[in-house]
Amino acid sequence: MALMITDECINCDVCEPECPNDAISMGEAIYE
């Protein structure tokens, strides 16, 4: 589990289900 999002993050979403506080979620779409 990632403890801090860094510039090395590739947005693979692997850390989302591991987050104990549900603090990671999908934001709004960038492209419309």
HELIX and SHEET records of a PDB file:
HELIX    1   1 GLU A   16  GLU A   18  5                                   3    
END                                                                             
